Amino acid sequence: MSSRSRGAGALVALVALFTAGYLAPYLLPTVVGRLSAGLGLTPAQAGLVGSVLLLGSSSAGFALAARGERVGPRRAARAGLLAMIVGYGSAAATGTVPLVVAGAVLGGLGSGTATAVAAAGIAGRPDPHRASSLGLLSVSATAGALYLTLPHLGSGHAPPLLAIACAAVLVWPVTGRLPGGTRADAGRKSSAGSVASVTGPLPYRRAGAVLAGGILCWSLAQNALWGVSGRIGTTQAGLSEVTVGAVFAAALGAGLAGVTAAGALGSRLGRAVPIGAGTVLIAGCVLLSSSAGDLVSFATGEILWNAFYPVVLSYLLGLAASLDPRGRWAVLVGSASSLGVACGPVTGSLLSEGAGYPGMGAVLCALLLLVAAPMTAVARHVSGRPLVPGSIRRRGGAPAAVLAGNASATPSLVPQVGAPEQPVAPIRVPVAAGRRRLTKSTFGLARPSDRG
């Protein structure tokens, strides 16, 4: 098998793993709604169960970020998928609330592990933004199809949980395309299309911490509304579950179009403009959706919101991946996002019960506007083009490319893969009188001068 085929196979595996790991947050409204209706829980209790599920996901991500060097991607991915199958499957098979919660926590740990492996692998790709866009495209399409299908599979809490478990089963075979060794072995035997492992301390500590804190609040605001969107549609807008499911499917279809456009746009606008302007637009959509009283306003808010949300998320994930080619910041920022997602359902439930859905929307809109500025500042601060092996080869030849990917090279003397590209300053060369242009004969070899 050629190196190009291995690189494409690894990308397919990472996108599939990303889809399985992110499916639980995407199906959160129907999971929370089914838990409330099928198990007799109050909206706040159902939101708390959803938060516990996603808290397990973020905990797994933080744990794997600290110990991921000792575990091979294939082994970690299969462990995460196995936890998803057992956890979500057992939660769907019982109606006892403590057992459902225990299964949801185990499934959440598996989802977080799968997402962390995918995020670390995507960070090592030559174009992490494109890879993350493909992952969001896949999970949006899968979730959209499930929102159209689940209302016809019966009531109760089991169908959405079984759907997530089945997705893990389907992804299992492609994990064979992931590297089987540890991260250190992968750095010594990096395949084509991946970036060699780089040693050293965690770079961009301040910018990464600001980005992690910002995306935590950003994800909390998104999922506080997403966790109660189903109840807004059925109670405040007076729609049926089938109609709400159709609106969600259309909204995720708009998300597909948004991610496709983001992938085509790439880095033409940089990262600061899509992140800053997109977050402001999302804040307006949150305000519109939370105050919806009929089908038109509810559908408009949800569709526009879901069109912008994955676009901004793809740029945020790409920004996190660009901070460290080893994927440490990608995993940490992704886990911070999962922590915000975990706190979202219970936050949305408490705010909606205390201030109503429009009041909740106003609070979330203000929070999004507050975090837009620091995340945009981080994008502007680290917006330099990455130094990739091709650019090293153009500037320093093959030896420089080899040294840049070598873990034992001196970081202060050799440009490392993923380091910001240094600006090239033009040098004015004086031309002797009588010469109109410089030729090859103008220059000679540099030799030591004879003195004495």
NORNOR-V477305 format. One record per residue. OMEGA is omega as a letter, one per 20 degrees, with the letter a starting at -180 (999 if undefined). NEAR is the number of other C-alpha atoms within 10 Angstrom. Layout:
OMEGA:NEAR / OMEGA:NEAR
//
This chain:
a:5 / r:8 / r:11 / r:12 / r:12 / r:16 / r:18 / r:14 / r:16 / r:24 / r:23 / r:19 / a:24 / r:31 / r:26 / r:24 / r:31 / a:29 / a:29 / a:32 / a:32 / a:23 / r:22 / r:28 / a:23 / r:21 / a:22 / a:25 / a:24 / r:27 / a:24 / r:28 / r:24 / r:21 / a:25 / a:20 / a:15 / a:14 / r:15 / r:12 / r:17 / r:14 / r:24 / r:20 / r:18 / r:24 / r:31 / r:22 / r:26 / r:30 / r:30 / r:22 / a:28 / r:30 / r:23 / r:23 / a:33 / r:30 / r:19 / r:23 / r:30 / a:23 / a:16 / r:23 / a:23 / a:12 / a:9 / r:21 / a:15 / a:13 / r:16 / r:19 / a:27 / a:21 / r:17 / a:21 / a:30 / r:21 / r:15 / r:29 / r:29 / r:20 / r:24 / a:35 / a:25 / a:17 / a:26 / r:31 / r:23 / r:22 / r:26 / a:22 / a:16 / r:14 / r:16 / a:10 / r:15 / r:11 / r:16 / r:24 / r:19 / r:18 / r:26 / r:29 / r:26 / r:24 / r:33 / r:32 / r:28 / r:32 / r:36 / r:36 / r:34 / r:33 / a:31 / r:36 / r:29 / a:30 / r:33 / r:27 / r:29 / r:30 / r:30 / r:24 / r:23 / r:18 / a:18 / r:24 / r:25 / a:23 / r:27 / r:29 / r:27 / r:24 / r:26 / r:25 / a:25 / a:21 / r:24 / r:27 / a:16 / a:19 / r:24 / r:25 / r:17 / r:19 / r:23 / a:18 / a:17 / r:16 / a:18 / a:10 / r:10 / a:10 / a:13 / a:17 / a:24 / a:23 / a:23 / r:26 / r:26 / r:20 / r:21 / r:24 / r:26 / r:16 / r:20 / r:28 / a:15 / a:12 / a:20 / a:19 / a:11 / r:16 / r:23 / r:15 / r:18 / r:23 / a:19 / a:16 / r:16 / r:16 / r:20 / r:18 / r:14 / r:18 / r:20 / a:13 / a:13 / r:17 / r:17 / a:16 / r:18 / a:20 / a:22 / a:28 / a:22 / r:21 / r:17 / a:7 / a:8 / a:12 / r:14 / a:15 / a:12 / a:10 / r:18 / r:23 / r:16 / r:18 / r:26 / r:23 / r:17 / a:25 / r:28 / r:24 / r:22 / a:25 / r:22 / a:28 / a:28 / a:24 / r:27 / r:27 / a:27 / a:27 / a:31 / a:26 / r:25 / r:25 / r:22 / a:24 / a:25 / a:16 / a:12 / a:18 / r:20 / a:15 / r:19 / r:13 / r:16 / r:16 / r:17 / r:26 / r:23 / r:19 / r:23 / r:27 / r:23 / r:21 / r:23 / r:30 / r:21 / r:22 / r:26 / r:25 / r:19 / r:23 / r:29 / r:19 / r:13 / r:22 / r:20 / r:12 / r:12 / a:16 / a:15 / r:8 / a:9 / r:16 / a:23 / a:23 / r:15 / a:22 / a:25 / a:20 / r:15 / r:19 / r:28 / r:19 / r:17 / r:23 / r:22 / r:19 / r:23 / r:26 / r:23 / a:23 / a:26 / a:29 / a:21 / r:21 / r:17 / a:14 / a:16 / a:10 / r:16 / a:24 / a:22 / a:16 / a:23 / a:24 / r:22 / a:22 / a:27 / r:25 / a:22 / a:24 / a:22 / r:26 / a:26 / r:23 / r:23 / r:27 / r:27 / r:27 / r:25 / r:23 / r:27 / r:28 / a:30 / a:26 / a:25 / a:23 / r:30 / r:26 / a:26 / r:25 / r:29 / r:32 / a:32 / r:26 / r:31 / r:28 / r:30 / r:26 / r:25 / r:31 / r:26 / r:28 / a:33 / a:30 / a:25 / a:30 / a:34 / r:26 / r:25 / r:29 / a:25 / r:19 / a:21 / r:22 / a:14 / a:11 / a:13 / a:16 / r:24 / r:19 / r:17 / r:25 / r:27 / r:18 / a:15 / r:26 / r:23 / r:15 / r:16 / r:25 / r:17 / a:16 / a:21 / a:21 / a:17 / r:16 / r:27 / r:21 / r:17 / r:21 / r:23 / a:14 / a:12 / a:18 / r:17 / r:15 / r:14 / r:20 / a:17 / a:21 / r:23 / r:12 / r:14 / a:21 / r:14 / a:11 / a:11 / r:12 / a:13 / r:14 / r:10 / r:18 / r:22 / a:14 / a:19 / r:26 / a:24 / a:20 / a:17 / a:10 / a:16 / a:12 / a:15 / a:7 / a:9 / r:14 / a:23 / r:29 / a:25 / r:24 / r:18 / a:17 / r:16 / r:11 / r:7 / a:6 / r:6 / r:6 / r:6 / r:6 / a:7 / r:7 / a:11 / a:10 / r:6 / r:6 / r:9 / a:8 / r:8 / r:12 / a:8 / a:6 / r:6 / a:10 / r:8 / r:7 / r:5 / a:6 / r:6 / a:6 / r:6 / r:5 / a:4 / 999:3
//
